[in-house]
Amino acid sequence: MRAGRRRYECLWPLALLVPALAHADYKGSYADGLKAAEDGKWARVRETMQEALTDNPQPAQRVRLYGQRFEAYVPQFYLGLAAWKLGDCTTAMAQWQNAAARQIVGGLPELRAEQDKGEAACKTQLAQQTPARPAEPARPEPARPEPTKPEPARPEPPRPEPPKPAPGKPESAKPAPAPVEPRPEPPVAAPPATARVSAPLLDAFRNYLAGRYAQAAMINVDVFSERERPQALLVRAAARYLQGELAGDAAQLDAARADARALRALAPALKPDPVLFSPRFRSFVDGAH
């Protein structure tokens, strides 16, 4: 019982942050997908571009992946390209219909030519797969009935007047309904104390999810309470891991591995949330010893 409660208390800051913040770990997946597309590994392109799309579905004209490398961010285009290469024209056409991605691809001659070629091939393939519908036989119109003459209106019989009360005997007054007393509203329970998140931890998660990894990696985990220290280790490990992956910095990866080991020793039941953290980072934490 105590272990389950401790695990819940370790996970509650993530539940509060998920609706308000967007995950920023999409650049690594997108960069992996571009490399797989260059190598013609279309199953890998579909996997990595789907990860990037899940983390950030908004196309962009220009994003910095790492260092000084800038690329157009159009995961929908590459998902459609992978689907076409793998023989799934229905998915390819659906991905290529994204309006924002089409506008960006339209300004990039190489991508536009590849998409035009794929759309032409898929339209031909889908047209050959759709059987022609047989013409329906003409149905005879039903005979229209002749209009009937309306019957003449019959005069309504006179309605009898209601009886008048006898003189000198007033009608008895109806008793007034008893007043209804308003019911008091039930008191609203105050939120539990565990629903509060400290400002330093909230700022650390915001910096990480906004891509400010250097700031997120600078937090001092020793200043946090025993309940919040596992989350502080988790966000610092994730920030250091991404810095190491994007810049090829082995020292940052070693520091992230040390944080992951400390996290496993302090809260072995805590698992990185799949909504906030990529599959590669979750595997990295699970493999830390």
Secondary structure by P-SEA (a helix, b strand, c coil): caaaaaaaaacaaaaaaccccccccaaaaaaaaaaaaaacaaaaaaaaaaaaaaacccccccccccccccccccaaaaaaaaaaaaccaaaaaaaaccaaaaaaaaacaaaaaaaaaaaaaaaaaaaaacccccccccccccccccccccccccccccccccccccccccccccccccccccccccccccccccccccaaaaaaaaaaaacaaaaaaacccccccccaaaaaaaaaaaaaaaaaaaaccaaaaaaaaaaaaaaaaaccccccccccccaaaaaaaaacc
